[in-house]
Amino acid sequence: MAEMWNVEKEMKKVTNVRLSGDRSAVIIIDQTKLPGREEYLELRTAEEIYDAILRLKVRGAPAIGICAAYGIAVLAGKIQTEDYGEFLMQFRNYKTYLESSRPTAVNLSWALNRMEQTVIKNSALKVEKIKEALFDESYSIQREDVMMCRAISEHGLTLIKDGAGILTHCNAGPLATSGYGTALGPLFLGKERGMNFRVFADETRPLLQGARLTAYELYKGGIDVTLICDNMAGVVMKNGWIDACFVGCDRIAANGDTANKIGTSTVAVLAKHYGIPFYVLGPTSTIDMNCPSGRDIPIELRPEEEIRSKFYKEQMTPAEIPCYNPAFDITDHELISGIVTEHGIAKAPYEESLKKLFL
């Protein structure tokens, strides 16, 4: 008989983002060192937390939000004042600073706004009690993420059959969340239930999240995974090896347009051409109902060196040649077969189905 799933037991397994025992630091696995080395960092200052998010030491929309929530709780715990007004001002300074680290992933601002509301709702309490409430809230955010991953995995698993071929882009597994993951969650849950899948993982240029992280996670999980270059997605689709595409997301606009790692929209266009369903999997916290469409999502531009030299022994292009390096692209809602959330699967028209998720 299968062991009953328990959220508190699953919380104890989470190691990629967590609060230190003495609550003085956020502990993360440095994803920039994977898969070669598993190194953990202790983030104690605002600068260290900001740098970890900016430089993708912690990445994945849910994981970024969790890191920010724990981080601002740690920072708030170090504020030396008993005056509520002064405490709120310093808290908001930290919030504004952390929020500026990455503009596209809405979970960052979502988590920080939620922590700010905790301060405001508890304004009648002493500052020390507010600090306790912040630690409680940050724990709740991660606990909810664990449950969210499980629910998304359950819903996503209904879309595929045993033996299915799946193509994924970037990384939306346990490293990017606090549980099974979003896009990879159904695969891990299915594996637990005796199902087998054949996964093709795009390498995901230029930072190679698919090669370094997704292939690594799936291999460790005992799932059949083949790594391909991004420009090979069309070939494996044409060969009939792909039954569905599963990708994560960093922000979902009110009309169903989604922002995800650069190259995702290319996969969606190819999937449409070959008649393959293309699913976006993510929590409702990534849905931004104040953002009308993908045109309104800010797209982060990253350093040219990530293209020119980051993973090469020698620079691969003359320094004088400019590089355009957007971190994300927008997948049009018309290319998306369904958006899988913890509350169910939204289908077109997304203006209506996404609203219903919040009811």
C-alpha positions in Angstrom: 0.0 0.0 0.0 1.4 3.4 -1.0 2.4 5.6 1.9 0.0 8.5 2.6 1.4 11.8 1.4 2.0 14.3 4.3 2.9 18.0 3.7 4.9 18.4 6.9 7.0 15.3 6.1 7.6 16.7 2.6 8.6 20.0 4.1 11.5 18.3 5.9 12.8 17.0 2.6 13.2 20.4 1.1 16.8 21.4 0.9 17.1 23.8 -2.1 15.7 26.8 -0.1 15.2 26.8 3.6 15.5 28.8 6.8 18.5 28.1 9.0 17.8 26.6 12.4 18.6 29.8 14.3 16.6 31.9 11.7 19.6 34.1 11.0 20.1 33.1 7.4 18.4 31.7 4.3 20.1 28.5 3.1 20.1 27.7 -0.6 21.8 25.3 -2.9 23.8 27.3 -5.4 22.2 26.3 -8.7 25.0 28.0 -10.7 27.4 25.2 -9.5 25.1 22.3 -10.5 25.5 19.6 -11.6 29.2 19.5 -11.0 29.1 20.5 -7.3 26.4 20.6 -4.7 27.3 23.7 -2.7 25.1 25.5 -0.1 25.1 29.2 0.7 24.0 31.0 3.8 22.4 34.3 2.9 22.5 36.8 5.8 22.5 40.3 4.3 20.3 42.1 1.9 23.1 42.3 -0.6 23.7 38.5 -0.4 20.0 37.8 -1.0 19.8 40.3 -3.8 22.9 38.8 -5.5 21.7 35.2 -5.1 18.4 36.1 -6.9 20.1 38.3 -9.6 22.8 35.8 -10.4 20.5 32.8 -10.5 22.0 31.1 -7.5 18.4 30.6 -6.6 16.0 30.5 -9.5 12.6 29.3 -10.6 9.7 31.6 -9.8 8.3 29.7 -6.7 11.8 29.3 -5.3 12.6 33.0 -5.8 9.5 33.9 -4.0 10.3 31.6 -1.1 13.8 32.9 -0.8 12.6 36.5 -0.8 10.0 35.7 1.9 12.5 34.0 4.2 15.1 36.7 3.3 13.0 39.6 4.3 11.9 37.8 7.5 15.6 37.4 8.3 16.4 41.1 7.5 13.4 42.3 9.5 14.6 40.2 12.5 17.7 42.3 12.5 16.0 45.7 12.5 16.8 47.4 15.8 13.8 49.5 16.8 10.7 49.2 18.9 8.9 51.9 17.0 6.4 50.5 14.5 6.6 53.4 12.0 10.4 53.1 11.9 10.2 49.3 11.6 7.8 49.6 8.7 10.0 52.1 6.9 13.1 50.0 7.2 11.1 46.9 6.1 9.8 48.7 3.0 13.4 49.8 2.1 14.4 46.1 2.2 11.4 45.1 0.2 12.0 47.7 -2.6 15.6 46.6 -2.8 14.9 42.9 -3.1 12.0 43.5 -5.5 14.4 45.2 -8.0 16.6 42.1 -8.4 14.5 40.5 -11.1 11.5 42.1 -12.8 9.8 39.3 -14.7 9.0 36.6 -12.2 5.9 37.8 -10.4 6.4 35.4 -7.5 9.1 37.7 -6.2 6.8 40.7 -5.8 3.9 38.5 -4.8 5.8 37.0 -1.9 7.2 40.4 -0.7 3.8 42.0 -0.9 2.4 39.2 1.2 5.1 39.7 3.8 4.4 43.4 3.8 0.7 42.8 4.4 1.7 40.7 7.4 3.5 43.7 8.9 0.5 45.9 8.2 -2.1 43.5 9.6 -0.2 43.1 12.8 0.5 46.8 13.3 -1.1 46.8 16.8 1.4 44.2 18.1 4.9 44.9 19.5 7.7 44.8 16.9 9.0 41.5 18.3 5.7 39.9 17.7 5.5 41.2 14.2 8.9 39.6 13.5 7.5 36.3 14.7 4.5 36.7 12.5 6.9 37.3 9.5 8.7 34.0 10.1 5.4 32.2 10.4 4.2 33.7 7.2 7.4 32.8 5.3 7.1 29.2 6.5 3.4 29.2 5.3 4.5 30.4 1.9 6.8 27.5 1.5 4.4 25.0 3.0 1.7 26.2 0.5 4.3 25.7 -2.3 4.8 22.1 -1.3 1.0 21.5 -1.5 0.8 23.5 -4.7 3.4 21.3 -6.4 1.5 18.2 -5.4 -1.8 19.5 -6.7 -0.3 20.7 -10.0 1.3 17.3 -10.4 -2.0 15.5 -9.9 -3.8 17.7 -12.5 -0.9 17.5 -15.0 -0.7 13.7 -14.7 -4.3 13.5 -16.1 -3.0 14.9 -19.4 -0.5 12.2 -20.2 -0.4 8.4 -20.4 2.1 5.8 -19.4 4.9 5.7 -21.9 4.3 9.2 -23.2 7.0 11.3 -24.8 7.4 14.7 -23.2 9.4 17.7 -24.3 10.3 20.4 -21.7 12.3 23.6 -21.8 14.3 25.3 -19.1 13.8 23.9 -15.5 10.6 23.7 -13.5 11.4 20.8 -11.2 12.1 20.5 -7.5 15.1 22.9 -7.7 12.8 25.6 -8.9 10.1 25.0 -6.2 9.7 23.2 -2.9 8.3 19.9 -4.0 7.8 17.9 -7.1 8.1 21.0 -9.3 5.6 22.4 -11.7 6.3 21.2 -15.3 8.3 18.2 -14.1 6.0 17.4 -11.2 3.6 15.1 -13.1 6.6 13.1 -14.3 8.0 12.6 -10.8 4.5 11.8 -9.4 3.9 9.4 -12.3 7.2 7.6 -11.7 6.2 7.1 -8.0 3.0 5.4 -9.3 4.9 3.0 -11.6 4.5 5.0 -14.8 7.3 5.6 -17.3 8.0 8.5 -19.6 10.5 9.4 -22.2 11.6 13.0 -21.7 13.5 15.2 -24.2 15.0 18.2 -22.4 16.0 21.3 -24.3 19.5 22.4 -23.2 18.0 26.0 -22.9 20.6 28.4 -24.1 22.4 30.6 -23.1 22.4 29.5 -19.4 21.8 25.8 -20.0 19.2 25.3 -17.3 17.8 22.3 -19.2 21.2 20.7 -19.5 22.5 21.5 -16.0 19.4 21.2 -14.0 16.5 19.5 -15.7 18.5 16.6 -17.1 20.3 16.3 -13.8 17.0 16.1 -11.8 15.3 13.7 -14.1 18.3 11.4 -14.2 18.6 11.4 -10.5 14.9 10.6 -10.3 15.2 7.5 -12.5 13.3 9.0 -15.4 14.4 8.3 -19.0 15.8 11.6 -20.2 17.5 12.6 -23.4 19.2 16.0 -23.7 18.8 17.9 -27.0 20.0 21.3 -28.2 17.2 23.9 -28.4 17.2 23.8 -32.2 16.5 20.1 -32.2 13.0 20.4 -30.8 11.4 20.4 -34.2 13.2 17.2 -35.3 12.0 15.1 -32.3 8.5 16.4 -32.9 8.6 15.6 -36.6 9.9 12.1 -35.7 6.7 11.5 -33.7 8.5 11.1 -30.4 6.6 13.9 -28.5 3.1 13.5 -27.2 3.0 16.7 -25.1 5.1 19.7 -24.2 5.3 20.7 -20.5 6.8 24.0 -19.5 6.8 26.2 -16.5 6.2 30.0 -16.3 7.4 33.1 -14.5 4.3 35.2 -15.2 0.8 34.6 -16.7 -1.1 37.6 -18.0 -4.9 38.0 -17.6 -5.4 36.9 -21.3 -3.4 33.7 -20.9 -0.1 35.0 -22.5 2.8 33.6 -20.5 6.4 34.6 -19.9 8.9 31.8 -19.6 12.6 31.2 -20.3 13.7 32.4 -23.7 13.0 29.8 -26.4 9.7 28.7 -24.9 7.6 30.5 -27.5 9.6 28.8 -30.3 8.7 25.4 -28.8 5.0 26.5 -28.7 5.0 27.5 -32.4 6.6 24.1 -33.3 4.1 22.2 -31.2 1.2 24.0 -32.9 2.7 23.2 -36.3 3.0 19.5 -35.5 -0.4 19.2 -33.7 1.2 18.5 -30.2 -0.5 19.9 -27.1 1.5 22.5 -25.3 0.8 23.0 -21.6 2.0 25.6 -19.2 2.2 24.5 -15.5 2.4 27.0 -12.7 0.8 28.2 -9.5 -1.9 30.8 -9.3 0.7 33.1 -7.7 2.2 33.5 -11.1 -1.1 34.8 -12.6 -1.0 38.5 -12.7 -4.6 39.7 -13.3 -3.4 43.3 -13.3 -1.3 42.5 -16.4 -3.7 42.6 -19.4 -1.4 40.7 -21.9 2.1 39.6 -22.6 2.9 43.0 -24.0 2.7 44.4 -20.5 5.1 41.9 -18.9 8.6 43.5 -18.3 11.3 41.4 -19.9 14.6 41.2 -18.1 17.7 41.8 -20.2 20.8 40.0 -19.0 24.6 40.5 -19.6 26.0 40.0 -23.1 28.8 37.8 -21.6 26.2 35.0 -21.0 26.1 34.5 -24.7 29.6 35.5 -25.6 31.8 33.7 -23.1 30.2 32.3 -20.0 30.4 28.6 -20.8 33.4 28.7 -23.2 37.1 28.4 -22.4 37.7 31.2 -24.8 35.5 34.0 -26.0 33.4 32.8 -29.0 32.8 36.1 -30.8 34.7 39.4 -31.2 34.0 41.7 -28.2 32.9 44.4 -30.6 29.8 42.4 -31.7 26.8 43.4 -29.6 24.6 40.6 -28.1 20.9 40.7 -27.4 20.1 38.6 -24.4 16.5 38.7 -23.1 16.0 36.2 -20.3 12.4 35.5 -21.2 10.0 35.5 -24.1 6.2 35.6 -24.4 4.1 32.7 -25.5 0.8 33.8 -27.1 -2.2 32.3 -25.4 -3.5 31.0 -28.7 -0.5 28.5 -28.7 -1.3 27.2 -25.3 -3.5 24.1 -24.9 -4.1 24.5 -21.2 -2.7 26.2 -18.1 -2.3 23.8 -15.2 -2.5 25.2 -11.7 -3.1 23.9 -8.2 -6.8 24.7 -8.6 -7.3 22.9 -11.9 -6.6 23.2 -15.7 -7.6 26.5 -17.3 -8.6 26.4 -21.0 -9.4 29.1 -23.6 -10.9 31.6 -23.3 -8.4 32.4 -20.6 -9.9 35.7 -19.6 -12.8 33.7 -18.2 -11.1 30.5 -17.0 -8.2 32.3 -15.1 -10.7 34.4 -13.2 -12.6 31.3 -12.2 -9.5 29.8 -10.6 -9.6 32.6 -8.0 -13.2 31.8 -7.0 
